[in-house]
Amino acid sequence: MFNVKDDTNLDFRRRILLGRIKPEAVVSMTFSDMASEQRKKETEGIKAKSMFECELGATAVASTDQFKCGKCLQRKTTYSRCRQGAC
């Protein structure tokens, strides 16, 4: 009901009223399915920026010799994660 009553997403309500979206389908829709086109574009931009920043600046978190790398077979392994923790 929150998404149907949302004044910033009038397009979603309009699609239901015009029959483009069946009322029965609303209960199984995800929040991204209900989002306005503007919100979808903003979300994609945030995801793209996050991925770029993660690829750009992965920082080492921990190094150990307790594990063997499956690629190079060396014992020196490093765990890393992106700065924002979004990956």
Buried (B, 14 or more C-beta within 10 A) or exposed (E): EEBEEBEEBEBBBEEBEEEEBEEEEBEEEEEEEBBBEEBEEEEEEEEEEBEEBBEEEBEEEEEEEEEEEEEEEEEEBEEEBBEEEEE
